[in-house]
Amino acid sequence: MLLPFLFTLSKAVAVQILAALGIFFAFGYILAKLQERTQNNYYQTVGWKGILWTAWFGTPIHELGHVFFAKLFHHKIERISLFKPDPETGNLGHVNHTYNKYSLYQRLGNFFVGAAPMLFGAIVLIVLLYFLVPNAKEAFKPLSTEQTSPLIILISLKTTLLKLFSLANLSSWRFWLFLYLSFCVASHISPSKQDLKNMWRGFAWLAAILILVNLIALSLQINLTNYIINLNRYLGLIFGIFTYATTISFLHLILSTIILKPFKKNRP
């Protein structure tokens, strides 16, 4: 009886984590790889300063995300540098914060503080869409609905991009401003290596809480998995924004590869 129960418990927790957080893990990994390769294009051609054309706006958004969630989870903020490029270390900005190790709430907050650039960046992109793109709601509606297969996702993405890059939008300066600011945010939306360390610290406690809650739920014959899976219907807009950010980041990688290729030189 014990082994079947443990298997059911493990399966429930795994499914719930994937349902609630899978979107962040998947897009976080892809965006991090795209960001790394794009920045390498600049490092190997025009040098470290090449990334500053997006960093001046994207980095403060990244760091403000840390500040927002650090405050939300009652972490103590010791120092904030929203944008302070350092050519020696490669750092563009930072937020130093500490937390009470005896507080479960603050320990759990490490996950959200680490993931903050993605969460806060998505919010900023939504705000930019609302104020700068007149048909934003209509354009993102296909991506905001429930996605059931990769093919449907690709079809929805195509429909969204066609509506987003319509003739009416292309003739508006506001759309071009949105596109540029999107490049800035998307280029710095992924968590850094230090952010990822903080995320794993918080994730361990998040998993432990889920195990405890599911132990109680299974004992009472309550199926929490269905409730958590149903939450995905409310993540439609976030999915759409992350898909857009990934598309923009991929476009940035392609353009930087083509445009900077003539400047490529051997760098240590």
C-alpha angles and dihedrals in degrees: 000000000000097000095050089048092050090047091051090047094049092047093049094050093046093050092047093051092049092046095048102032106017092095091058095046094047098046092038091058094046094046092048092053093047091048092049094051094044092051090049088057089058095042092053095047122023095009136239095318090064092083093056093085088073099024096066089072104019097053097054088050089051092050095042087058089059091048093050096051094038088057092044091056094042097248117160111246111212102174138005128197108173094182122003111140114207114191092194097057099021090233116145099186141333146199118212114203139160133202140202107262090204093058114089090195092055093044090051088049091066089078093055094041089054093046091043098106090061095043096044093039090055090052091051092050090051090051091048090050092050095051102033108032115060096197096039095121092050093043096051097041094094091054093042094061123084112290116215104175142012090252092055089048091054092047091048091048091051091050092048094049092048090052093042094050094044121146090253092056095042090057092053122088089209091063092051090049089051091049092052094046088048089057089051096049096040092049091061103028099101120091118257123237090265090049090054091053090054091047092055091049090056094038092061090058092043090054091047091053091048091052091051093046092048091049088058094041094050091048088055091042093243117148107218094171094075091052093051094045089053088059088073090077087068093051094066096105092044089051089050093050093048090048090052092047090051091049092049091047091050090049089050090053092050094047094046090049093052100038097042097042094095089055095051115129136163112276127181 
